[in-house]
Amino acid sequence: MGRGQPLIVAEGYMDVIALVRAGFEGAVAPLGTAITENQLAMVWQIIPEPIIALDGDKAGLRAAYRLIDLAMPLLQTGRALRFALMPEGQDPDDLLRAKGAGAVQSILDNAMPLVELLWRRETEGQTFDSPDRKAALDKRLRGSTSQIQDQNLRSHYDQAIKDLRWDFFRAARSFKSGNTRNVLQTAGASTKGSVLAAGEGDVAQYLREAVILAILIRFPEMVYEYLDELAMLDFEHGDHPSMLRILMRHCQDMDFDPSAVLSENLGADPLEKFMTLGHLQVVPCLRRSGDIEMARLTLKEELGKLGAHRGLEAELQESSQIPEDGLDLWVLHRLAQAADAANRAQRADQDDQTQYDVADNGARISRDERNKLDDLIGAIRFQKTKK
C-alpha cells in the first residue's frame, strides 16, 4: 500500500496469491468468512476507498448485496467502498489465467460505487410498470440510505439515487418510444389511421413543456412539491430535458435558486432566451408574480394535458406491436379512450384560444361576453345636462 497499490479485498486466499503474483500487491481476504464490521474498520484505516473484488457468480453477488447492508450505517465522508465484479463464472484467479493482469486492471478501474450496486440490487430483474411498484422501490431505497448517519453524505446518496432513477425510467421510455417509431415506420396506411391524427404536434408539446418549466423556475417550491410527477416526465425538445433534470437535482438545496443553478449549468444566455419566449408572456400565472395558487392550477392542468397525450402515445406503442388480426374490441376500446382524452385536452387548448381573453389581472374573460360589454359601452352617449 505504501507504493500506491490499491487495497483489494478478495474472497479467498487463492485469489490473494494470484493477485499478488500478477502485481496487485495490496490484496487481502477475510479467509472464507463474510467481511465483518471490524475488518471494514481496519481497511478504512489504511485507505478511504477500498475495492471489494467478488466472484462473478450468484454467491459473489449475494455477498456484495449483504455487504451493502453492513456498510451503510458505517459510511462517513472519507469512508467509501467500490465493487469490482468479475465476469460471470470467474474469480480473480480464473480471470488472470484466462486474460492476464490487464483484464483485472480494467475491472478495477471501472469498479462501481456502492450507490450503483444498491440501485442494481433493488431493480435487477424487476418490472416497474405501476405507481405501486415504483413507490415500493422508492421506499426500499429510502430505507437503505436512511441508515447513513452522516447527514451531508446521506443527502448526496439521495441525490445520486434520484439521478439513477431519472436515467433508468427515461431510458425505459426512450427504448419503448424508439421501438414504436420503428414499428410505425413500417406499418401500413391502415395502421396509421385516424387515431394518430388525434395526437397533437411537436409545436404544442414544446409549448407545454416550456410552460411547465417556466412555472417551476418562477415558483421553485413547486419543484419539490411535484417531484414524483416531474420524475416521470419525458421532455423531448431542446434544452428542456436538461433544465428539468437540473431543477430536480438541486430542489432540496438549502439556497435553491432555479435561475442561478440553470445559469451555472447551461449558461446565462440560454436561460434568458428561454424566459423571454413570447408565448410565456401571456401565461396568466407568469404575468402575475406571487400568485402560487394560479400557478399550481396551471401546472396541474398542463401536466394533465401532457399526460393525456403521452397516454395516447403509450397505447399506440403497445397496439402497434399487435398483429392486425389480434386487434380485438378491448384494444380498440383502449385506443378510443386514450384518443378521446387527448382530444379533450386539445379542445381545451382550442377553447382557451378561441373563447377567452386574459384580463390585466390574469383572469379569463368570455370573449362573447366581453364583446357584448364593449358594444354596450360603445352605444352609451354621455351628454352634459343643460340647465
N, C-alpha and C positions, 0 to 999 in steps of 0.2 A: 504493500500500500504506500510505503514511503517513496517508491519510484513512480508514483502516479497511476498505478494499476487500479481499475475499478474493483469494488468489492462485489463478488458474485456469490450469491447463496444458492448452491445446487442442492439436489435432493439426497444424493448418496456419495460415499467416499470414492467409488469408481469414477464418478463424474469429476470429482475434485482432482483426482490423479490425472485424468485425461486432459482437463483444462490446464493444469499447471504445466504438463508436458508440452502443450500447444502454445505456451507463452502467456496464459492468463493466470498469473501467479497469485492474484488476490481472490482465490476461490476458497470457499468454506462450505460446510454442510452440517446439518443437525444430526447426521448419522442415524437415519431410519425413523426418526420421530418427527412429528409436526413441529413447525417453528413455534417457539414459546415467547411470551412477553419478555422474559429475561434475555433471550437471545436477540430479540429486536432492540432492546435497550443497549446491548453490547455492540451490535453493528452500528447503531446510530452514534455511539461514542467515537467510532472510527471514521464514519463518513455520513453526511446528511442524507444521501440518496442511494442506498444500496440497490443492486439489481437482483431480483428473485428469478432465477433460471429454473423453469419447471419442465418436466417431460411433456411431450406433445400427445398425451392420451387423456382419457376421461379422468383418471386418477390424478394426473397432474393439474388438470383444470379444476377439479374439485378442491385440491389443496390450495390453489390460488384463490378460489372463491371463499374458502374458510378463512384464509389469511386476511381478507378484506375486513371481516367482522372483528378479528382480533386486533387489527391495526387501527381501525377508525378512532376508538377512544384515546389512542396514544399519539395520534398525529399532532404535530405542532409546526409552527413556522420554523423551517430548518430541519424538519424531520419528515421525510417522504419515502415512498417506495416506487420502483418501476419494475415492470414484469416482462421478462423475455420468455415467450412461449416457443418451445421447439416445434418443428414440423410434426405433423400427426404421426404417431407411432415411433418417434425417435426421442432419445435423450441426448444431452451434450456429447457423450462418448460416441454414440451412433453417428451423429452429425459430423463430428470431427473425422471419423474414419471414412465417411462417405464423401464429404465435400471439403474437408480441411478447415483451417482456422479462419479463413476469410468468410465462410458461411456463418460461423458462430459470431464473428465480429459484426457482421451485417445485422444479425438478430439483436445483438446487444445494443447497437447504435439506434435501433428502432424500437427499443423496449417501450411499452406503453405505460403511461402514468396510472396510478391507482384508480382515478376517477373514470377512466375509459374502461378499465376492467370491470368496475362496478356497473357501468352502463351495459356492458356486454352481458354480465350475469343476469341483469333484470330484463333484458329484451331478447336474448338469443332464443330462437325457436318459437317465439310468441307472436300472436296477431293482435293488433290494436285497432280493431275496426268498430269500436263503440266508445262513447264517452265513459262508460263504466270501467272498461279495461284501461283506458288512458288514466282515469282517476286513480285506479289501483296501482298503476305504475308510478305515478307521482307520489302516492302515499308511501310506497316501499322506498323510493329514493330519498324522500324527506326523512324517513325513519333511519336510514343509514347515515346521512350527512349530519343529522341532529346529534349524533354521538360525538362529533368533533368538539372538543372543549374550547379550542381557540376560536373565538368569535370571528375574528378577521379572516382566518383560514376557512372557516365554515362558509362565510359569505362568498368566498372565491369558488369553493366547491359547488355551492348552489348555482352560481352564475355559469360555471362550466357545464353543469347538468342542463341548464336552460339552453345553452348553445348546442349541446349534443341533441337535445330534444328537437330543437328547431331544425337542425340538419337532417335528423332521422325522418321526421314527418314530411319535411319539404321534399326530400329525395324520394320518399314513397309516392307523394303526389305527382312529382315530376315524371317518375317512371310510368305511372298509370297514364298520365296525360300523353307522354311520348308514344306509348303503345297504342293509345286510342287514335292519335293522329295518323299513325301508320295504317291502322285498320281502315279509318275513314278515307284515306287517300286511295285505297284500293277498292273501296266499296262502290257498288253501282248507284245509279241515279235514284233508284227507289229507296235505298238505304239512307240517302242524304236528303230525304224529303222534307215535308213541311215542319217537322219538329225542330230541325236545325235552324230554320228561319225564325223560330220563336226566340232564339237567343239574341242578346244584344252584341254590338260590335266592340272592337278593341277601343275605340274612342270613348265610349260610355264607361267601359271598365277602367280606363286610365283616369277619367274624371272622378269616378267613385273612389278609387284608391287615393287620389290626391286630396279629396275632401276629408277622408278618414285621417290621413297623415297630418293635414293642416290643423284639424281639431286636436289631435294628440300633442302637437307642438304648442298650440295656444293654451291647452289645458293639460299640463304634464301629469297631474294627479290621476287622470283617467287612463294613462298607460298601465299603471299597476292595477287599477280597478278592473280593467278589461283584459288582463294579461292572458288568461286562458283562451278567450275568444281570439285574441290577436295572434297567439301562437299557432292557431290552426289556419290562419290566412295564407294565401298563396299569391302574393303580389307578383306581377309579371312585367311591369313596364318601367323602363329607365332605371333611375336610382331608387325607386320605391321599395324593392326588397331590402336593399342595404339600409335605407333610412329606418324602416320598421325594425329591423334587427338591432340597429344601434340603440334606438329608443328603448326596446325591451331589455337590452343588456344593461343599461345604465339606470333604469327607472327606480331601482332601490337604493341608489347612491344618496348619501345624506344631502348633497348640494346639487341634486339633479336639475339641470337646465337644458332642455331639449335643444335650443338653438346653439348653445355652447358645445355640447357633445357632437352634434351634427356638423358644425363648422370645423371642429377639431379633426373629425374623421373623414369628412368629404370635402372640406374647404368652404370658405365663406361664400364664394360666388354661386355654386350650385344651390345653396340654401336660399340666398337672396333671390335668385331667379325663380325658384320654386314658389316662394311666398308671394311673389308679385304676379303669379299667373292670373289672368283675367277672370276665369270662372270662379276662383276662390274669393274674389272681391264682392261677389253677390250672395254668398252664403250667409244667411242671417246671423247665425251664432258666431261667425268670424267677424262680422261687421260690428256686432255689439260686444264689446270687451267685457269680460267678467260674468256673462250670463251662462253659468255652467249647466243649469237645468236645460236650457235650449240646446246647448252643445251635447249634453247627454242624450237627449231625444233624437237629435240629428245623427249622432254616432250610431245609436241603436238602429235607426231607420236604414242608414247606409250599410251597416253590417248585415241587416236582414235582407236587403235587396241583393247585396253581393252573394250572400248565402244561397238565395233562391236561384240565381244564375249558375253558381258553382254546383248546386244540387242537380240542375238540369244537365250540366256537363258530366257529372258523375254517372247519372243514369244513361246518358249517351255512351259513355265509355264502356259501361257494363253491357248494354244491349248490343253494341256494335260487335261484340265478340260472340254473340249468339247466332247460330246459323238461321237463315231466313225461315226455314220450316220449324224452328224452335221458338219463334216469336208468338207466344200464346197470349191470351187475353190479359193475364196478370201483368206480363211485361209491358204490353201496350197501355194498360191502365196506369202503371207507374210512370211511364213516359208522358202520358197525357197530364197526370197530376203535376209532374215536375215542370212541364211546359206551361201549364196554367199558372203555376206560382211565378214563373219567370215573366209571363205575360202581364200578370197583375202588377209586378214590380215595375215593368216597363211602362204600363199605362199610368202608374202613379207618377213616374217621372214626367210623362207627357202632360198629365193633368197639372202638375206643378208649373209647367212651362206655358200652358195654353189657357188656364183658368184663373191664375192668380198673379197679382203683382205683390212686390215686397215693399212695405212702407218704410219710412226712415227709421222707425223704431224696431224694425225687424219683423213685424207682424205680417202675416199673409192676408191679403185683401182680395175678395172675389172680384175678378175683373169686370164681370157683368154689373155687379152692384156698384163698383166704382164708376163705371161708365154712366150708369143711371144717375148717380150723385152729381157727376160732372155736368150732365145735361140739365139737371135741376138747377144747379148753381148758375149755369150759363143762361138760364131762362129768367133768372131773377134780375130785376132792374131796380136800382136804388135811385130814388129821386128826392131832392131836397124839398121839404114841406114849405109851401108858400103861406105866409101869414097875411 
